Amino acid sequence: MKKLLAILMALTLVVCLCACSSDSSTDNGGGTAKADFKVGVITIGDDTEGYTKAHKDGIRAAAKTLGLADSQIIWKENILENAGCSDAADELAAMGCKVIFSNSYGHQTYIAEVAKKYSDVTFVSMTGDFAAISGISNFKNAFTSVYQSRYISGVVAGLKLKELTEKGTLTKETQPGSFDKNGNIKVGYVGAFPFAEVVSGYTAFYLGIKSVCENVAMQVTYTQSWFDVEKEGAAAEALIADGCVIIGQHADSTGAPAATEAANKKGTIAYSVGYNVSMLEVAPNAALTSATNNWSVYYTYAIKAVMDGKAVDTNWAKGYAEDAVSITELGTACAEGTAAAVEAAVKGLKDGTVKVFDTSKFTVSTEQAGVTVDADKHVTSCKVDLSYYDYSTGSPVVVYQGDTVETIADGAFEESVHRSAPYFAIRIDGITENEIK
């Protein structure tokens, strides 16, 4: 009898172990079985374009972490910001994808409409800005606090300027064209569009530079395109010709770093700070670093949440504290001590002792809607309307009504707190804007 009981107990244990093993590997807490789970991805570009490559690398890393096969990720690449996006989203939903991501702001309106048709699918529009006010429960927005890594990339650039001036390589006597009439060192920036996302980024970059090297002035040139190798290269060339020593960017190609490298090789004092990916391959002598996003952090979180049958945050934005942003490897042209200074600045961002948009660090001389300044021209209030508007008719029409929020708290502008997409659009002193001709 004892022998029979022992055998029965052993068999019961085996059955339980098998059941537990099966449950943990296939059902993930009541969500979709892992073997059947599919992820749909709609991208504005492909691996040849830095912004999209960063997203794709993040998704690949997330899939590996979560044990998903390559075949479970379905890609729709080079999808323009038009009705083709709707078609791509419809196809992915029909193929059984339980979560569908798009990585371009212009996809958002199409993704939102398709989301209404498939309530059992989670749709995420990266850099989108109206999920929270749309009333569409399965539609989400996400971005990173990339302004933090732009600030840190500015610290890298500022240290280089400081080194050049301290060594006597960059002075008003040796390089008069690199200083403006007020004695500020000229810095250039190639931007895509005059949107809040770009304004937030270049302002953070500029403030990062000023945290190390105070006497700087920055010129921003817009290309009116997210990806245009020729325009970005031409914009960089024009800025360098005007004496700009550092060329930053919020544009997705290697055009600006390549142009900066060409100038550097000819003996011009010119250095590049890129975006999304390391630019050392195209600018080994000129590239200092690039601000980047660690997209795997978000994609791992969001995909796992859907797999587990859990809700995804309607607005998600994380920064250095969660390792969601960073800078790429430092180039050999970086100033001595850069790595240590970066580590200290990142620590400050994480513990809150460094605030990117500290209002005591910049002034505003021009009157701007929603912005209030004190006698010293420091911002004391900035109210931002979070409504979503349709501008296609020439005059703005509210599509989704949002709150008007105060964004200044504890002496700093709170970016990506009230929604994930950037909304810092203040034009601060020391930065000028123009469009490439």
QUIDAUR-V473887 format. One record per backbone hydrogen bond with DSSP energy under -1.0 kcal/mol. CO is the residue of the C=O (numbers start at 0). NH is the residue of the N-H. Records with the same first field share a line. If there is no record, write none. Layout:
BEGIN
CO->NH ; NH
END
This chain:
BEGIN
0->4
1->5
2->6
3->7
4->8
5->9
6->10
7->11
8->12
9->13
10->14
11->15
12->16
13->17
14->18
15->19
16->20
17->21
18->22
19->23
20->24
21->25
22->26
25->33
26->30
32->35
33->36
37->97
38->73
39->100
40->75
41->102
42->78
44->77
45->48
48->52
49->53
50->54
51->55
52->56
53->57
54->58
55->59
56->60
57->61
58->62
59->63
60->64
61->65
62->67
68->71
69->72
71->38
73->40
75->42
79->81
81->84
82->86
83->87
84->88
85->89
86->90
87->91
88->92
89->93
90->94
91->96
92->95
97->121
98->39
99->123
100->41
101->125
103->106
104->107
106->110
107->111
108->112
109->113
110->114
111->115
113->116
117->120
121->99
122->139
123->101
124->127 ; 141
135->138
137->122
139->124
140->315
141->126
143->145
144->147
145->149
146->150
147->151
148->152
149->153
150->154
151->155
152->156
153->157
154->158
155->159
156->160
157->161
158->162
159->163
160->164
161->165
162->166
163->168 ; 169
170->174
174->177
175->178
177->185
179->182
183->179
184->216
185->244
186->218
187->247
188->220
189->249
190->222
191->223
192->194
194->198
195->199
196->200
197->201
198->202
199->203
200->204
201->205
202->206
203->207
204->208
205->209
206->210
208->211 ; 212
213->215
214->184
216->186
217->431
218->188
219->433
220->190
221->435
225->251
227->231
228->232
229->233
230->234
231->235
232->236
233->237
234->238
235->239
236->240
237->241
238->243
239->242
244->270
245->187
246->272
247->189
249->191
251->49
253->257
254->258
255->259
256->260
257->261
258->262
259->263
260->264
262->267
263->266
267->269
270->246
271->287
273->290
274->276
278->282
282->286
285->271
287->330
288->273
289->327
290->275
291->325
292->294
293->296
294->298
295->299
296->300
297->301
298->302
299->303
300->304
301->305
302->306
303->307
304->309
305->308
313->140
315->142
317->144
318->321 ; 323
319->322
323->293
325->291
330->333
334->337
336->340
337->341
338->342
339->343
340->344
341->345
342->346
343->347
344->348
345->349
346->350
347->353
354->357
356->412
357->360
362->428
367->370
369->382
371->379 ; 380
373->376
376->363
377->373
380->371
381->406
383->404
387->398 ; 399
389->396
390->393
396->389
399->387
402->385
404->383
406->413
408->411
410->358
411->408
412->414
427->430
429->217
431->219
433->221
END
